[in-house]
Amino acid sequence: MSRIEAPGGTPLSLDTVPDAVPTPPPTPAPRERNEVSAYGGSVSSGREPSRGSATPPAVTGPSVSAGELAALGGKLRAPRAEVPSDVASEIQSRLTRSLGDWTVSDTDVKTVQALLGQLPPAAYRATLEWMERGGLLKTFLSEQDPGAREAFLKQAGSQGVLQRLPGEPASGPLGYPGKPGFLRDESSLPESLRHAVREHAVSAGRAFHAAHAAYLGRYVKAVEGAGSLTELRKLGAPRDARLPDSVLGLERRDPERESLAKQWRQAVGTPVSTAWVYQAVNAKQRELLGERTGGTLALKGKAELTQGNLKLGGDAQVDSRGKVDLKASSGVELKGGPMGLKVMRDTKGKLQSEVKLDLGLVKVSQASDGELKVSLGVGKHAGSYTTLNLEEARFGGGVFAQVEEAGNKAEVRLGFDLQGLTAKRAKESVDRDHVGLFDEPPELGRGLSWEALPESKRERYARNGWNREEWTRVQGP
């Protein structure tokens, strides 16, 4: 028998056979898994694997190519459900136009929707995707009337295809509109269905703006019906229409997110501004305070009768808001050369004094309320006049006629004046610390009593409807 003798070792016989062959390690059972292959087909190797190398485990289950994975957005989906053949055939028949049947009727739309409603969620989604690939979903949606569209969107939501975002109910005594429940615009939806979701978002946004305009109308009516400053203040400030594009539920990774949001904003339009409502509030506040609003025009008439030093008169005024003001007055007028002093009290209790300077054809007077008047005579019995009151921001003018006989004089004036914005109001509009009608005074939160406020602040807060009783009631015990 041949022998091989290893250097420095024990000789080995070539014919030696081991008593037992070692058992190879068990091959792990193949387990089902998803596989991503570089190519859609099979790949053949140019050489056989070397002997003795471990055999790779068998792969079972679905596989997807790299291109298909990219189309799925990098995420593997569960195997697609099958579209029932009988349902597909009926839908195809109902939504396909031909020479013999060239219209899609309301009955066809209702039938298709009924067929879809009978499917389980997975088959429902698969059927919509199949309809989208064949152009049938676009036809189905375009032939729906508003009622059928709303019913279909609800159906798609109940099947889990669409997700309705939570809305908000109407609030407040005047019914500020609640936020509608929008449908989430997901990039995974069929394109035709996404288009329907966007149309729904536009309709919901426009409906919200219409409801907000109606709310502002109710608010203005409540303003006009307010009988006191306290009642006006309790209405609270009018609320703007706030509907950000986040209500669409667009995904952050959606590349069309910004453009879709912009398109929606343009389609919905701009809501009605609250500026005109604040004008109504300001006008009502001035009315309750006995003042005129900036920008109003008033027509005025005045008649005076002078007998000796005694003067009697009457005033009538109607402004552009339709408000009429009538009052009578009486008083005395004293003269000394070209100078004169007139003191009058009207039926509303207002006392007014006026200093006059008579220069012949030109007469100048200054009243205690700040009104400066310049009269220019045209002849002896007629003339024109101009008035300017910087404190109350009023400018006006008109004509007059007068008759004198036996020491008695009668005078009639007809004119107008325009109310502007007073310096005080202009300062308040830019003063950050100014407490407006709907603002809560900071002293109220600090626990100060009404009596502890300075007189100037009590007067200012009284213009907003605050008084001792209301202050104590809001402050509480």
Secondary structure by P-SEA (a helix, b strand, c coil): cbbbbccccccccccccccccccccccccbbbbbbbbcccbbbbbccccccccccccccccccccaaaaaaaccccccccccccaaaaaaaaaacccccccccccaaaaaaaaaaaaaccaaaaaaaaaaaaaaaaaaaaaaaccaaaaaaaaaaaaaaccccccbbbccccccccccccccccccccccaaaaaaaaaaaaaaaaaaaaaaaaaaaaaaaaaaacccaaaaaacccccccccccccccccccccaaaaaaaaaaaaacccccaaaaaaaaaaaaaaaaccccccbbbbbbbbbbbccccccbbbbbbccccbbbbbcccbbbbbccccbbbbbbcccbbbbbbbbbbcccbbbbbcccbbbbbbbbcccccccbbbbbccccccccccccccccccbbbbbbbbcccccccaaaaaaaaccccccccccccccccccccccccaaaaaaaaaacccaaaaaaaacc
